[in-house]
Amino acid sequence: MDALYADVISRLDAMHADYFTYLDGLSSEQLDWAPGPEMNSLCVLAVHVTAAERFWIGIAIDDVIERDRPAEFRARGHSLDELKARFTANIDFYRTAFASQSVGRLSEEVSFEFLDREIDCRRGWALLHALDHTAEHLGHAGMTRQLLDRR
């Protein structure tokens, strides 16, 4: 596996471990708690992040999945084990998929439809976007857990 892809897995492993810290010890009811209107629960964040991460990395490596983004934001009732399994499945997939990837492909342009728009970007941009997006929502998860613990 190329060093860049190994670094991506290392970074995702670290972020996923942080997500696990924020999710650990919570019941399904607590995972479904949202701090306020138009704010996401930890369950929603976990479902959305894992789907988005897999989608954007799929763009980068030419293994795109179908996703129902609106449904991600309606997620409820998942157990801690189910949410952790989503993160683990992503890492397991990346370890296998990245083994056959060439970093030279990251400069390739790709086009795809997303949110009813045609998107043009390089594969490398999609990979970086996956990391950025996972990190952005990690901050949201941390704040949500702090608010949950203080209620």
DSSP file with accessible surface (Angstrom, degrees, kcal/mol):
  #  RESIDUE AA STRUCTURE BP1 BP2  ACC     N-H-->O    O-->H-N    N-H-->O    O-->H-N    TCO  KAPPA ALPHA  PHI   PSI    X-CA   Y-CA   Z-CA
    1    1 A M              0   0  108      0, 0.0    98,-0.1     0, 0.0   101,-0.1   0.000 360.0 360.0 360.0 136.3    0.0    0.0    0.0
    2    2 A D     >  -     0   0   63     96,-0.5     4,-2.2    99,-0.4     3,-0.2  -0.302 360.0-118.5 -62.7 147.5    1.3    3.5   -0.9
    3    3 A A  H  > S+     0   0   67      1,-0.2     4,-2.5     2,-0.2     5,-0.2   0.852 112.1  57.8 -58.7 -36.5    2.4    5.6    2.1
    4    4 A L  H  > S+     0   0   73      2,-0.2     4,-2.2     1,-0.2    -1,-0.2   0.943 108.4  45.0 -61.3 -46.2   -0.3    8.2    1.3
    5    5 A Y  H  > S+     0   0    0     -3,-0.2     4,-2.4     1,-0.2    -1,-0.2   0.887 111.2  53.4 -66.6 -36.5   -3.1    5.7    1.6
    6    6 A A  H  X S+     0   0   41     -4,-2.2     4,-2.5     1,-0.2    -1,-0.2   0.908 109.2  50.0 -62.5 -38.8   -1.6    4.3    4.8
    7    7 A D  H  X S+     0   0  107     -4,-2.5     4,-2.6     2,-0.2    -2,-0.2   0.882 107.8  53.0 -66.8 -37.6   -1.5    7.8    6.2
    8    8 A V  H  X S+     0   0    7     -4,-2.2     4,-2.8     2,-0.2     5,-0.2   0.946 110.7  47.0 -61.9 -46.4   -5.2    8.3    5.3
    9    9 A I  H  X S+     0   0    4     -4,-2.4     4,-3.2     1,-0.2    -2,-0.2   0.928 111.2  52.0 -61.7 -42.3   -6.1    5.0    7.1
   10   10 A S  H  X S+     0   0   73     -4,-2.5     4,-2.1     1,-0.2    -1,-0.2   0.927 111.9  45.9 -59.6 -44.2   -4.0    6.1   10.1
   11   11 A R  H  X S+     0   0  117     -4,-2.6     4,-2.4     2,-0.2    -1,-0.2   0.919 114.4  47.2 -66.6 -43.3   -5.8    9.5   10.2
   12   12 A L  H  X S+     0   0    0     -4,-2.8     4,-3.2     2,-0.2     5,-0.2   0.909 109.2  54.6 -65.3 -40.6   -9.2    7.9    9.8
   13   13 A D  H  X S+     0   0   58     -4,-3.2     4,-2.2    -5,-0.2    -1,-0.2   0.926 110.2  47.3 -55.4 -45.0   -8.4    5.3   12.5
   14   14 A A  H  X S+     0   0   42     -4,-2.1     4,-1.8    -5,-0.2    -2,-0.2   0.921 114.0  45.8 -65.6 -43.9   -7.6    8.1   14.9
   15   15 A M  H  X S+     0   0    2     -4,-2.4     4,-2.4     1,-0.2    -2,-0.2   0.915 111.8  51.8 -66.8 -40.3  -10.7   10.1   14.1
   16   16 A H  H  X S+     0   0    6     -4,-3.2     4,-2.7     1,-0.2    -1,-0.2   0.905 106.6  54.1 -63.1 -39.0  -12.9    7.0   14.4
   17   17 A A  H  X S+     0   0   48     -4,-2.2     4,-1.9    -5,-0.2    -1,-0.2   0.897 108.2  50.3 -60.8 -38.6  -11.4    6.2   17.8
   18   18 A D  H  X S+     0   0   67     -4,-1.8     4,-1.9     2,-0.2    -2,-0.2   0.906 108.3  51.7 -66.2 -40.7  -12.4    9.8   18.8
   19   19 A Y  H  X S+     0   0    2     -4,-2.4     4,-1.9     1,-0.2    -2,-0.2   0.937 107.9  53.0 -58.2 -44.5  -15.9    9.1   17.6
   20   20 A F  H  X S+     0   0   47     -4,-2.7     4,-2.7     1,-0.2    -1,-0.2   0.895 105.2  54.7 -59.1 -39.1  -16.0    5.9   19.6
   21   21 A T  H  < S+     0   0   87     -4,-1.9    -1,-0.2     1,-0.2    -2,-0.2   0.912 110.5  45.5 -59.3 -42.1  -15.0    8.0   22.7
   22   22 A Y  H  < S+     0   0   68     -4,-1.9    -1,-0.2     1,-0.2    -2,-0.2   0.791 119.1  41.6 -73.0 -26.9  -17.9   10.3   22.2
   23   23 A L  H >< S+     0   0    2     -4,-1.9     3,-1.5    -5,-0.2    -2,-0.2   0.763  88.2 113.5 -89.7 -28.0  -20.3    7.4   21.6
   24   24 A D  T 3< S+     0   0   64     -4,-2.7     3,-0.1     1,-0.2    -3,-0.0  -0.106  79.8  12.5 -56.5 139.0  -19.1    5.0   24.3
   25   25 A G  T 3  S+     0   0   69      1,-0.2     2,-0.3     0, 0.0    -1,-0.2   0.475  94.5 128.9  81.2   4.2  -21.4    4.2   27.2
   26   26 A L    <   -     0   0   11     -3,-1.5    54,-0.3     4,-0.0    -1,-0.2  -0.738  51.7-134.8 -99.9 143.2  -24.5    5.7   25.6
   27   27 A S     >  -     0   0   54     -2,-0.3     4,-2.7    -3,-0.1     5,-0.2  -0.361  35.0-102.0 -78.0 168.1  -27.9    4.0   25.2
   28   28 A S  H  > S+     0   0   45      1,-0.2     4,-1.5     2,-0.2    49,-0.3   0.886 125.3  54.8 -59.0 -38.0  -29.8    4.2   22.0
   29   29 A E  H  4 S+     0   0  148      1,-0.2     4,-0.5     2,-0.2    -1,-0.2   0.926 109.9  45.1 -62.7 -43.5  -32.0    6.9   23.6
   30   30 A Q  H >4 S+     0   0   62      1,-0.2     3,-1.0     2,-0.2    12,-0.3   0.888 109.9  54.9 -67.6 -38.6  -28.9    9.0   24.5
   31   31 A L  H 3< S+     0   0    0     -4,-2.7    12,-2.7     1,-0.2    11,-0.4   0.808 108.5  50.3 -63.9 -27.1  -27.5    8.5   21.0
   32   32 A D  T 3< S+     0   0   17     -4,-1.5    -1,-0.2    -5,-0.2    -2,-0.2   0.532  85.0 112.4 -87.9  -7.2  -30.7    9.8   19.5
   33   33 A W    <   -     0   0   56     -3,-1.0     9,-0.6    -4,-0.5    10,-0.2  -0.461  50.4-162.3 -70.5 133.4  -30.7   13.0   21.7
   34   34 A A        -     0   0   37     -2,-0.2     7,-0.2     7,-0.2     6,-0.1  -0.947  21.9-131.8-115.5 141.6  -30.2   16.2   19.8
   35   35 A P  S    S-     0   0   35      0, 0.0    -1,-0.1     0, 0.0     6,-0.1   0.697  78.0 -32.6 -66.5 -20.0  -29.1   19.4   21.6
   36   36 A G  S >  S-     0   0   24      3,-0.1     3,-1.5    -3,-0.0     0, 0.0  -0.982  88.4 -42.2-179.2 178.4  -31.8   21.5   19.9
   37   37 A P  T 3  S+     0   0  120      0, 0.0     3,-0.1     0, 0.0     0, 0.0  -0.298 123.4  13.6 -60.9 143.7  -33.9   22.1   16.7
   38   38 A E  T 3  S+     0   0  192      1,-0.2     2,-0.3    -4,-0.0     0, 0.0   0.706 104.7 116.0  63.0  20.0  -32.0   21.7   13.5
   39   39 A M    <   -     0   0   97     -3,-1.5     2,-0.3    -5,-0.0    -1,-0.2  -0.888  63.7-118.1-117.6 153.6  -29.1   20.1   15.4
   40   40 A N        -     0   0   49     -2,-0.3     2,-0.1    -3,-0.1    -7,-0.1  -0.686  14.5-133.3 -98.3 144.6  -27.9   16.5   14.9
   41   41 A S     >  -     0   0    6     -2,-0.3     4,-2.6    -7,-0.2    -7,-0.2  -0.339  33.3-106.0 -78.3 168.1  -27.8   13.6   17.4
   42   42 A L  H  > S+     0   0    2     -9,-0.6     4,-2.6   -11,-0.4     5,-0.2   0.873 122.9  55.6 -64.1 -34.3  -24.7   11.5   17.8
   43   43 A C  H  > S+     0   0    0    -12,-2.7     4,-2.6     2,-0.2     5,-0.2   0.952 108.9  45.7 -61.7 -49.4  -26.6    8.7   15.9
   44   44 A V  H  > S+     0   0    8    -13,-0.4     4,-3.1    31,-0.2     5,-0.3   0.932 112.6  51.2 -59.7 -45.4  -27.3   11.0   13.0
   45   45 A L  H  X S+     0   0    1     -4,-2.6     4,-2.9     1,-0.2     5,-0.3   0.927 111.6  47.0 -60.2 -43.4  -23.7   12.2   13.0
   46   46 A A  H  X S+     0   0    1     -4,-2.6     4,-2.2     2,-0.2     5,-0.2   0.928 115.6  44.4 -65.3 -44.3  -22.3    8.6   13.0
   47   47 A V  H  X S+     0   0    9     -4,-2.6     4,-2.1    -5,-0.2     5,-0.2   0.942 117.7  44.9 -65.9 -45.8  -24.7    7.5   10.2
   48   48 A H  H  X S+     0   0    2     -4,-3.1     4,-3.0    24,-0.3     5,-0.3   0.938 113.7  48.8 -64.5 -46.8  -24.1   10.6    8.1
   49   49 A V  H  X S+     0   0    0     -4,-2.9     4,-3.0    -5,-0.3     5,-0.3   0.924 112.4  47.2 -62.1 -45.1  -20.3   10.6    8.6
   50   50 A T  H  X S+     0   0    2     -4,-2.2     4,-2.0    -5,-0.3    -1,-0.2   0.906 115.7  45.0 -67.3 -37.1  -19.8    6.9    7.7
   51   51 A A  H  X S+     0   0   10     -4,-2.1     4,-2.3    -5,-0.2    -2,-0.2   0.935 117.1  44.2 -69.6 -45.0  -22.0    7.2    4.6
   52   52 A A  H  X S+     0   0    0     -4,-3.0     4,-3.0    -5,-0.2     5,-0.3   0.918 112.7  51.8 -66.1 -43.4  -20.4   10.4    3.4
   53   53 A E  H  X S+     0   0    0     -4,-3.0     4,-2.5    -5,-0.3     5,-0.3   0.944 112.6  45.2 -57.9 -47.9  -16.9    9.2    4.1
   54   54 A R  H  X S+     0   0   27     -4,-2.0     4,-2.0    -5,-0.3    -1,-0.2   0.887 113.7  50.9 -65.4 -37.5  -17.5    6.0    2.1
   55   55 A F  H  X S+     0   0   15     -4,-2.3     4,-1.8     2,-0.2    -2,-0.2   0.962 113.7  42.3 -63.0 -52.7  -19.1    8.0   -0.7
   56   56 A W  H  X S+     0   0   10     -4,-3.0     4,-1.8     1,-0.2    -2,-0.2   0.895 115.6  48.3 -68.8 -36.5  -16.3   10.5   -1.1
   57   57 A I  H  X S+     0   0    0     -4,-2.5     4,-2.0    -5,-0.3    -1,-0.2   0.898 107.8  57.4 -69.1 -34.3  -13.6    7.9   -0.7
   58   58 A G  H  X>S+     0   0    0     -4,-2.0     5,-2.8    -5,-0.3     4,-0.8   0.887 104.2  51.6 -59.8 -38.0  -15.5    5.9   -3.3
   59   59 A I  H ><5S+     0   0    4     -4,-1.8     3,-0.7     3,-0.2    -1,-0.2   0.931 109.3  51.4 -61.7 -43.2  -15.2    8.8   -5.7
   60   60 A A  H 3<5S+     0   0    0     -4,-1.8    -2,-0.2     1,-0.2    -1,-0.2   0.844 120.9  31.4 -64.1 -34.5  -11.5    8.9   -5.1
   61   61 A I  H 3<5S-     0   0    7     -4,-2.0    -1,-0.2    -5,-0.1    -2,-0.2   0.290 111.5-109.9-111.7   9.5  -10.9    5.2   -5.8
   62   62 A D  T <<5S+     0   0  107     -4,-0.8    -3,-0.2    -3,-0.7    -4,-0.1   0.907  87.3 111.6  64.9  44.4  -13.7    4.7   -8.4
   63   63 A D      < -     0   0   72     -5,-2.8     2,-0.2    -8,-0.2    -4,-0.2  -0.518  47.7-179.5-142.2  67.2  -15.9    2.5   -6.1
   64   64 A V        -     0   0   71     -6,-0.3     2,-0.3    -5,-0.1    -9,-0.1  -0.502  11.6-153.2 -80.2 137.8  -18.9    4.8   -5.6
   65   65 A I        -     0   0   48     -2,-0.2     2,-0.3   -11,-0.1    -6,-0.0  -0.722  19.9-114.0-102.7 156.6  -21.8    3.7   -3.4
   66   66 A E        -     0   0  186     -2,-0.3     2,-0.3     2,-0.0   -11,-0.0  -0.681  40.0-176.0 -80.0 143.4  -25.4    4.8   -3.6
   67   67 A R        -     0   0   45     -2,-0.3     2,-0.7   -12,-0.0   -15,-0.0  -0.990  31.1-142.3-142.6 154.1  -26.5    6.8   -0.6
   68   68 A D     >  -     0   0   91     -2,-0.3     4,-1.4     1,-0.2     3,-0.4  -0.822  22.6-177.8-112.5  84.7  -29.7    8.4    0.7
   69   69 A R  H  > S+     0   0   85     -2,-0.7     4,-1.0     1,-0.2     3,-0.5   0.893  78.7  53.3 -57.1 -45.1  -28.4   11.5    2.2
   70   70 A P  H >4 S+     0   0   74      0, 0.0     3,-0.6     0, 0.0     4,-0.3   0.908 106.9  53.8 -58.6 -37.1  -31.8   12.8    3.5
   71   71 A A  H >4 S+     0   0   33     -3,-0.4     3,-1.4     1,-0.2     4,-0.4   0.832  97.8  65.0 -66.0 -30.4  -32.3    9.4    5.3
   72   72 A E  H >< S+     0   0   10     -4,-1.4     3,-0.9    -3,-0.5   -24,-0.3   0.875 100.9  50.8 -58.1 -36.4  -28.9    9.8    7.1
   73   73 A F  T << S+     0   0   66     -4,-1.0    -1,-0.3    -3,-0.6    -2,-0.2   0.511 107.7  53.0 -84.0  -3.4  -30.3   12.9    8.9
   74   74 A R  T <  S+     0   0  160     -3,-1.4    -1,-0.2    -4,-0.3    -2,-0.2   0.320  78.8 136.3-105.2   3.9  -33.4   10.9   10.0
   75   75 A A    <   +     0   0   11     -3,-0.9     2,-0.3    -4,-0.4   -31,-0.2  -0.243  23.4 155.0 -58.8 135.1  -31.4    8.1   11.5
   76   76 A R        +     0   0  170    -33,-0.1   -47,-0.1   -32,-0.1    -2,-0.0  -0.981  43.9  34.3-154.1 155.4  -32.7    6.9   14.9
   77   77 A G        +     0   0   49    -49,-0.3     2,-0.3    -2,-0.3   -49,-0.1   0.536  68.3 145.0  80.2   7.7  -32.7    3.8   17.1
   78   78 A H        -     0   0   50    -50,-0.2    -1,-0.3     1,-0.1   -47,-0.1  -0.578  44.9-127.5 -78.7 142.8  -29.2    2.5   16.2
   79   79 A S     >  -     0   0   38     -2,-0.3     4,-2.3     1,-0.1     5,-0.2  -0.408  23.4-108.1 -81.2 164.5  -27.3    0.8   19.0
   80   80 A L  H  > S+     0   0   33    -54,-0.3     4,-2.7     1,-0.2     5,-0.2   0.921 121.5  52.3 -56.9 -44.5  -23.8    1.7   20.0
   81   81 A D  H  > S+     0   0  125      1,-0.2     4,-2.2     2,-0.2    -1,-0.2   0.892 107.8  51.1 -62.0 -40.1  -22.6   -1.6   18.4
   82   82 A E  H  > S+     0   0   97      2,-0.2     4,-1.3     1,-0.2    -1,-0.2   0.917 111.9  46.8 -63.7 -42.5  -24.3   -0.9   15.1
   83   83 A L  H  X S+     0   0    0     -4,-2.3     4,-1.4     1,-0.2     3,-0.4   0.931 112.4  48.9 -68.1 -42.5  -22.8    2.6   14.9
   84   84 A K  H  X S+     0   0   51     -4,-2.7     4,-2.5     1,-0.2    -1,-0.2   0.889 106.4  58.1 -62.9 -37.0  -19.3    1.3   15.7
   85   85 A A  H  X S+     0   0   57     -4,-2.2     4,-2.7    -5,-0.2    -1,-0.2   0.846 100.8  57.0 -62.6 -32.8  -19.7   -1.4   13.1
   86   86 A R  H  X S+     0   0   83     -4,-1.3     4,-1.7    -3,-0.4    -1,-0.2   0.930 109.7  43.9 -63.6 -45.6  -20.3    1.2   10.4
   87   87 A F  H  X S+     0   0    1     -4,-1.4     4,-2.1     2,-0.2    -2,-0.2   0.925 114.8  49.6 -64.4 -44.0  -17.0    2.9   11.2
   88   88 A T  H  X S+     0   0   63     -4,-2.5     4,-2.7     1,-0.2    -2,-0.2   0.903 107.9  53.5 -63.5 -41.2  -15.2   -0.4   11.4
   89   89 A A  H  X S+     0   0   53     -4,-2.7     4,-2.4     1,-0.2    -1,-0.2   0.890 107.2  52.6 -61.9 -38.9  -16.6   -1.6    8.1
   90   90 A N  H  X S+     0   0   17     -4,-1.7     4,-2.8     2,-0.2    -2,-0.2   0.960 110.9  45.5 -61.2 -50.6  -15.4    1.6    6.4
   91   91 A I  H  X S+     0   0    8     -4,-2.1     4,-2.6     1,-0.2    -2,-0.2   0.922 112.1  51.8 -61.0 -43.4  -11.8    1.1    7.7
   92   92 A D  H  X S+     0   0   91     -4,-2.7     4,-1.5     1,-0.2    -1,-0.2   0.922 111.5  47.8 -58.8 -42.6  -11.9   -2.6    6.7
   93   93 A F  H  X S+     0   0   54     -4,-2.4     4,-3.1    -5,-0.2     5,-0.3   0.934 111.4  50.0 -62.9 -46.4  -13.0   -1.7    3.2
   94   94 A Y  H  X S+     0   0    0     -4,-2.8     4,-3.2     1,-0.2     5,-0.3   0.901 105.7  56.1 -61.4 -42.5  -10.3    1.0    2.8
   95   95 A R  H  X S+     0   0  113     -4,-2.6     4,-0.7    -5,-0.2    -1,-0.2   0.916 115.5  38.2 -57.0 -41.8   -7.5   -1.3    3.9
   96   96 A T  H  < S+     0   0  109     -4,-1.5     4,-0.5    -5,-0.2     3,-0.4   0.943 120.0  44.8 -73.7 -48.3   -8.5   -3.7    1.1
   97   97 A A  H >< S+     0   0   14     -4,-3.1     3,-1.1     1,-0.2    -2,-0.2   0.888 109.8  53.9 -67.0 -40.4   -9.3   -1.1   -1.5
   98   98 A F  H >< S+     0   0    0     -4,-3.2     3,-1.6    -5,-0.3   -96,-0.5   0.771  92.3  74.2 -68.4 -23.3   -6.3    1.1   -1.0
   99   99 A A  T 3< S+     0   0   63     -4,-0.7    -1,-0.2    -3,-0.4    -2,-0.2   0.815 103.7  38.7 -60.0 -28.0   -3.9   -1.8   -1.4
  100  100 A S  T <  S+     0   0   98     -3,-1.1    -1,-0.3    -4,-0.5     2,-0.3   0.314  96.0 107.6-105.4   9.1   -4.5   -1.8   -5.1
  101  101 A Q    <   -     0   0   31     -3,-1.6     2,-0.4    -4,-0.2   -99,-0.4  -0.635  55.4-147.9 -92.3 147.9   -4.6    2.0   -5.6
  102  102 A S    >   -     0   0   68     -2,-0.3     3,-1.6     1,-0.1     4,-0.3  -0.931  13.7-140.1-109.8 133.1   -2.0    4.2   -7.3
  103  103 A V  G >  S+     0   0   53     -2,-0.4     3,-1.7     1,-0.3     4,-0.3   0.776  99.1  73.8 -64.2 -21.8   -1.5    7.7   -6.0
  104  104 A G  G >  S+     0   0   47      1,-0.3     3,-1.2     2,-0.2    -1,-0.3   0.815  86.8  62.8 -59.9 -27.1   -1.1    8.8   -9.6
  105  105 A R  G X  S+     0   0   62     -3,-1.6     3,-1.8     1,-0.2    18,-0.4   0.700  82.7  79.4 -71.1 -18.7   -4.8    8.3  -10.1
  106  106 A L  G <  S+     0   0   22     -3,-1.7    18,-3.0    -4,-0.3    19,-0.4   0.729  87.3  57.7 -66.0 -17.3   -5.6   11.1   -7.5
  107  107 A S  G <  S+     0   0   84     -3,-1.2    -1,-0.3    -4,-0.3    -2,-0.2   0.546  83.2 111.5 -88.4  -4.2   -4.9   13.7  -10.2
  108  108 A E    <   -     0   0   76     -3,-1.8    15,-2.3    -4,-0.2     2,-0.3  -0.417  69.2-124.5 -70.4 141.4   -7.6   12.3  -12.5
  109  109 A E  E     -A  122   0A 118     13,-0.2     2,-0.3    -2,-0.1    13,-0.3  -0.648  29.8-172.8 -83.1 140.6  -10.7   14.4  -13.1
  110  110 A V  E     -A  121   0A  19     11,-3.3    11,-2.1    -2,-0.3     2,-0.4  -0.951  11.6-156.4-132.1 153.8  -14.0   12.8  -12.3
  111  111 A S  E     +A  120   0A  75     -2,-0.3     2,-0.3     9,-0.2     9,-0.2  -0.991  24.6 149.6-128.9 139.6  -17.6   13.9  -12.9
  112  112 A F  E     -A  119   0A  27      7,-2.1     7,-3.8    -2,-0.4     2,-0.4  -0.979  43.9-101.7-160.9 163.7  -20.6   12.7  -10.9
  113  113 A E  E     +A  118   0A 128     -2,-0.3     2,-0.3     5,-0.2     5,-0.2  -0.797  38.9 167.8 -96.2 135.3  -24.0   13.8   -9.8
  114  114 A F  E >   -A  117   0A  30      3,-2.9     3,-1.1    -2,-0.4    -2,-0.1  -0.958  68.5  -7.5-148.5 126.8  -24.4   14.9   -6.2
  115  115 A L  T 3  S-     0   0   84     -2,-0.3     3,-0.1     1,-0.3    -1,-0.1   0.902 129.5 -55.4  52.6  45.4  -27.4   16.7   -4.6
  116  116 A D  T 3  S+     0   0  147      1,-0.2     2,-0.3    -3,-0.0    -1,-0.3   0.739 119.2 105.9  61.6  25.6  -28.9   17.1   -8.1
  117  117 A R  E <  S-A  114   0A 148     -3,-1.1    -3,-2.9    -5,-0.0     2,-0.5  -0.967  73.9-118.3-129.6 152.3  -25.8   18.8   -9.4
  118  118 A E  E     -A  113   0A 114     -2,-0.3     2,-0.4    -5,-0.2    -5,-0.2  -0.782  33.4-159.8 -88.0 125.2  -23.0   17.7  -11.7
  119  119 A I  E     -A  112   0A  19     -7,-3.8    -7,-2.1    -2,-0.5     2,-0.4  -0.910  10.2-170.0-110.1 134.4  -19.7   17.8   -9.8
  120  120 A D  E     +A  111   0A 106     -2,-0.4     2,-0.3    -9,-0.2    -9,-0.2  -0.995  28.3 131.1-120.7 126.7  -16.3   17.9  -11.4
  121  121 A C  E     -A  110   0A  15    -11,-2.1   -11,-3.3    -2,-0.4     2,-0.3  -0.960  54.8 -91.6-158.9 172.3  -13.2   17.4   -9.3
  122  122 A R  E  >  -A  109   0A 134     -2,-0.3     4,-1.8   -13,-0.3     3,-0.3  -0.661  36.1-118.1 -88.1 153.3  -10.0   15.5   -9.0
  123  123 A R  H  > S+     0   0   19    -15,-2.3     4,-2.1   -18,-0.4   -16,-0.2   0.884 115.8  57.0 -57.5 -38.3  -10.0   12.2   -7.2
  124  124 A G  H  > S+     0   0   15    -18,-3.0     4,-2.5     1,-0.2    -1,-0.2   0.884 102.9  53.5 -62.0 -38.4   -7.5   13.7   -4.7
  125  125 A W  H  > S+     0   0  126    -19,-0.4     4,-2.8    -3,-0.3    -1,-0.2   0.923 107.6  51.2 -61.9 -42.3   -9.9   16.5   -3.9
  126  126 A A  H  X S+     0   0    0     -4,-1.8     4,-2.2     2,-0.2    -2,-0.2   0.910 109.9  49.5 -62.6 -40.6  -12.6   13.9   -3.1
  127  127 A L  H  X S+     0   0    5     -4,-2.1     4,-1.7     2,-0.2    -2,-0.2   0.940 113.2  46.0 -64.0 -45.1  -10.2   12.0   -0.8
  128  128 A L  H  X S+     0   0  105     -4,-2.5     4,-2.8     1,-0.2    -2,-0.2   0.890 110.0  54.6 -64.5 -38.3   -9.3   15.2    1.0
  129  129 A H  H  X S+     0   0   50     -4,-2.8     4,-3.0     1,-0.2     5,-0.3   0.901 104.4  54.7 -62.6 -39.6  -12.9   16.2    1.3
  130  130 A A  H  X S+     0   0    0     -4,-2.2     4,-2.2     1,-0.2    -1,-0.2   0.931 111.3  44.6 -59.1 -44.2  -13.7   12.9    2.9
  131  131 A L  H  X S+     0   0   29     -4,-1.7     4,-2.4     2,-0.2    -2,-0.2   0.931 114.6  48.4 -66.1 -45.5  -11.1   13.6    5.6
  132  132 A D  H  X S+     0   0  107     -4,-2.8     4,-2.8     1,-0.2    -2,-0.2   0.919 112.7  48.2 -59.0 -46.2  -12.2   17.2    6.1
  133  133 A H  H  X S+     0   0   19     -4,-3.0     4,-2.2     2,-0.2     5,-0.2   0.915 111.1  49.5 -64.8 -43.6  -15.9   16.2    6.4
  134  134 A T  H  X S+     0   0    0     -4,-2.2     4,-1.3    -5,-0.3    -1,-0.2   0.922 114.2  46.5 -61.8 -41.4  -15.1   13.4    8.9
  135  135 A A  H  X S+     0   0   40     -4,-2.4     4,-1.6     2,-0.2    -2,-0.2   0.903 109.0  54.7 -68.3 -41.0  -13.1   15.9   11.0
  136  136 A E  H  X S+     0   0  109     -4,-2.8     4,-1.3     1,-0.2     3,-0.3   0.945 112.0  43.0 -58.3 -48.1  -15.7   18.6   10.8
  137  137 A H  H  X S+     0   0   17     -4,-2.2     4,-2.7     1,-0.2    -1,-0.2   0.752 103.1  67.0 -75.0 -20.1  -18.4   16.4   12.2
  138  138 A L  H  X S+     0   0   16     -4,-1.3     4,-2.4     2,-0.2    -1,-0.2   0.920 100.9  50.5 -62.2 -40.5  -16.0   15.0   14.8
  139  139 A G  H  X S+     0   0   39     -4,-1.6     4,-2.2    -3,-0.3    -2,-0.2   0.914 109.7  49.8 -61.3 -42.0  -16.0   18.5   16.3
  140  140 A H  H  X S+     0   0   65     -4,-1.3     4,-2.7     1,-0.2    -2,-0.2   0.912 109.7  51.4 -62.5 -41.6  -19.8   18.5   16.2
  141  141 A A  H  X S+     0   0    2     -4,-2.7     4,-2.6     1,-0.2    -2,-0.2   0.904 108.5  51.5 -63.4 -40.4  -19.9   15.0   17.9
  142  142 A G  H  X S+     0   0    7     -4,-2.4     4,-2.1     2,-0.2    -1,-0.2   0.922 112.5  44.9 -62.7 -44.1  -17.6   16.2   20.7
  143  143 A M  H  X S+     0   0  103     -4,-2.2     4,-2.5     2,-0.2    -2,-0.2   0.908 112.0  52.7 -66.7 -39.8  -19.8   19.3   21.4
  144  144 A T  H  X S+     0   0   10     -4,-2.7     4,-2.7     1,-0.2    -2,-0.2   0.928 109.5  48.9 -62.7 -42.6  -22.9   17.1   21.3
  145  145 A R  H  X S+     0   0   46     -4,-2.6     4,-2.7     2,-0.2    -1,-0.2   0.917 110.2  51.5 -64.0 -40.7  -21.4   14.7   23.8
  146  146 A Q  H  X S+     0   0  109     -4,-2.1     4,-1.2     1,-0.2    -1,-0.2   0.928 112.4  45.9 -61.0 -44.6  -20.4   17.6   26.1
  147  147 A L  H  X S+     0   0   82     -4,-2.5     4,-0.6     2,-0.2     3,-0.3   0.900 111.9  51.4 -65.7 -39.7  -24.0   19.0   26.0
  148  148 A L  H >< S+     0   0    8     -4,-2.7     3,-1.1     1,-0.2    -2,-0.2   0.932 108.9  50.5 -62.2 -44.2  -25.5   15.6   26.5
  149  149 A D  H 3< S+     0   0   95     -4,-2.7    -1,-0.2     1,-0.2    -2,-0.2   0.753 112.1  49.1 -66.9 -22.6  -23.3   15.0   29.6
  150  150 A R  H 3<        0   0  183     -4,-1.2    -1,-0.2    -3,-0.3    -2,-0.2   0.470 360.0 360.0 -96.2  -5.0  -24.3   18.4   31.0
  151  151 A R    <<        0   0  160     -3,-1.1    -3,-0.0    -4,-0.6    -4,-0.0  -0.236 360.0 360.0 -78.4 360.0  -28.1   18.1   30.6
